[in-house]
């Protein structure tokens, strides 16, 4: 349990206060695997993401969503162009400083060893916050597991969790890091509807506290209710980006995914229907 008399500041259940994450892509070009001769995924993409914004990343399989997230995390160099965080090129950020600015939650995890759920979250904290005691770190890890409705499994070996439970541990780990920019690769995968609603609420709260969210998703209805902005990759090097109203249109989605997409609107609500029986 966190000591009330600790000389160190308490952990916060929100992005680092007063430290918003601004991200700028300038003429970004990405090939598959970052290889010079790799298939072109993204060509000449320029955009800005600002604190308080919630971006969804959409596109067909193989369009480059995961590759883009890896590049934005600083783990893959773009083939051309540059990525700037807080006006500074991503390549100029030291690893520890970058880890305090962005948290990356990949699409897949590898759990080769018996580790509890709270210890998994704690792994993201010890390296970044050596000033805190082991008890403080454990308490913070358990609080974030509770935020994602998996606190009752805090002492459970992560290899024994269901896919949805393990996903919520991964999300708790990313948020516990406290970095203002969340880069999430299919965070709703394995989640049932109630936990998708929980995820959406947590990410909206994150942005409301000054954080920035970029999440790759496939569910168009979830994308609409979650996002303020959207980036749609077409799988051929092209991209459309802007507010959700500008990007989440039936014509643009149909063209990108290669299946008919229709929508129904009522006041500020928008629902999408994908016709899988009559693909174009």
N, C-alpha and C positions, 0 to 999 in steps of 0.2 A: 504494500500500500504506500502511496506517495507520502513522504514526510512533509508535515506542515511547516517544519522549521528548516527545510533545505535551503542552502545558500544559492541554489541554482533555480532558474525560472521553471515553473511547472510546464509539463507538456500541454499543448493545446489540441483540442479536438477540431482543428480547422487549419487551413494553410497558414504558413508563417505570416503573422499579422504585419500589415504595412509593406509586404514584399510581393507585389503583383508580378505575374509572369507575362511579359510581352514577347511575342515570337514573330519573326519576320523571315519569309522565304523570298529570295531574290533570284529569279531566273533559274529555279531549281530543275535539275535534270537527273533522273534516276533510272538506272538500268537494273534488270533482275540480278540480285546478288551483288550489286554495286560494281559488276565487272564491265570493263570497256566494251567487250563484245557481247554483253548480255542483252536480252530483249528489252527494248525501251518500254518503261512503265509510265514515266511522267516526263514531260518535256516542257520547259519554259514556264514553270509555275511560280507566280509571285502573289503573295498575299500576306496579311497581317492578322495575328490573333492577339487579343487584348484581355486584360484582367476583367473578370465578370462574364466572359463569353463562354458559351457551351457549344462546342463544335462536334458534329457527327461526321464521320468519314465513311463514305459509301462507295460501292462499286462491285462489279462481278468478281468472282474468284480469279486470282492471278492478276488483278488490276494494279497491285502495288500498295495496298493499304498497310499491310504489315511491314513492308520494306520502308515505307515512308515513316511509320512510327519508330522503327529502329534507327533511321537516319536522324529523326528529330530528337531521339534520346542520346545522340552523339555516339552511337555504336557502329555506324556505317557512314562512310564519307560519300557525299553526292558525287555524281559523275561530272557535274558542272553546276555553276551557281553557288550560292551560299545560304547558310542558315544563321540568323542572328537571334540571340536571346538577350534581352535587356540592351539591345544595340551593340552587342559584342559577339563576334563570330564564335560559333559553337566550338570550333577547334581550339580557341584560345582559353576555354574554361578548364581549369584544373579539375580532375575527377571528383574530389571531395566537394568542391564548390558547386559543380554541376549537379551532384546528387542532392544538394540542398535546394535546387531550383526546379528539378523535374523528377517525377517518379514514373517509371515505365512498368506496366503490367502486361506481360506477354500473353499470347494466345494459349501456349502450352507450358507446363511445368514439369520438372523432373524431381522426384522425391526418392532418392536412392537409399536414404538413411531414416531410421526411426526418430522423428522429431515431432514434438507436440505442436498443436496449432499456435499456442501463444509463443513458443520458441521460434516458430517460423516468422511471426511478425517481429519478434525481438531482433532477429538477425538484421532487419533493415534499420534498426535503431542504434545498436551498440557502436557501430563504426562512425555514425554521424553525431552521436551525442555521448561521447565518453565522459562528459562532466556529470552525467546522471548515474545514480546507483542502480544496481541490479534490480532492487525492489521497485524503483521508480519505472524502469523500463518494462518490467513485467506488468505493473499496474496499467501503464499506457497501452501495452499490447492487448491486455484483457479488455480494456474499455473499447478499443476499436473493434475487437471481435464482437462485442456486444452490440456495437453500432450496426453491424451487418448480420445480426441475429444468429451468430454462431458462438456466442460467449459460453453457452452451456457445453460446448465441445472444446474448450480451450486446452484441456489436458489430454485430448485425444491425439493419437498418432495420425498425422495427416494422410498416411497411406491407407487408413481405415475409413476415410471420409468419402461420401458420395461426390459425384462430379460437381453438383451445385454447392455443396458444403465447402469443397476445396476451392471453388471459385470465389466464394465469399471470404475465405481466409486470404486469398491473393489480393482481393480488393481492400481488405482491412490492412494488409501489409503496405500496399501502395499509399493509402491515405495516412497511415501512421507515420510515414516518412516525413510528412509535413511540408513537402515541396509544393509550391503554389501551382505548378503545371502538372496535370495528370494526363499521361499518355496511356490509353487503355485499348487493348486489342481484343475486341469482341467480349466486353465485360458481361454481357447478358447471356452468353452461352451457358448452358446447363441450368439456368435459373428459371424457376417456375414463375407464374404471373405475379404472385404476391411479392416475391423477392426482386422481380424486375421493377415493381413499383417502389420497393425500398431502395434499390440502386438509384432510380431516378431521383427520389427525394434527397438522397445523400449527395448526389452530384449537383443538384440545384442549390443545395445549401452550401456546398463547397464554392461554387461560383459566386453566390451571394456574399460570401465572406472575402471575396477578392481573388479567388483562385481562377484558373483557366482549365477547361476540360476539352480534350480531343479524344473521342471514343469511336472506334470502328464498330459498326453495327450492320446487321442485315435486315432487321425488322423495321420496315418503313414507318409503321405506326408508332413504334417506340422512338424512332429517330425524330419524328415530328414533335412528339410531346416533350422530348428531352432537350432538343436543340434550340439555340438562338441563331446559329449559323450552320452551314453545311458545306462540305467539299465532296463532290461527286467525281470519281475517276471513271473513265469509259473503257479502260483496258487497252487502249490503243495509243496512249501517250497524252490524250486530252483530258481536261478537267474543267469543271464548272464550280464556282464557289461564290458564296454570298450569304445573305440572310436565308433562313429556312424557307420563307415564302418565295424567294427568287430561285432556289435550287430544287426544292422538292415539288416539282411539277410533273404531271403525267407524261408529257412529251419527252422531257429530259431523262426521266427514269426509264421509260420504255426503250429509248435509244441506247442507254447505257447497259441495261440488263438483257435486252433482246427478247423481252416478253411484254405483252400489253399490260400497261398499268393504268388504272382509272382511279379517280378520287371523288369523294363526296365532301362537301363543305357545309358547315352549319355554324354560324357566328365565327368564333375564332378556332373552332375545331376542324380538323381535316382527317379523313380516313382514306386509306389506300386499299385497293383490291388488285391483286396480281392474277392474271388469267394464265394458269399453267396448262390448261387443256388445249389452248389455241395459241401456241407461241408464234411469234412473227418469224 
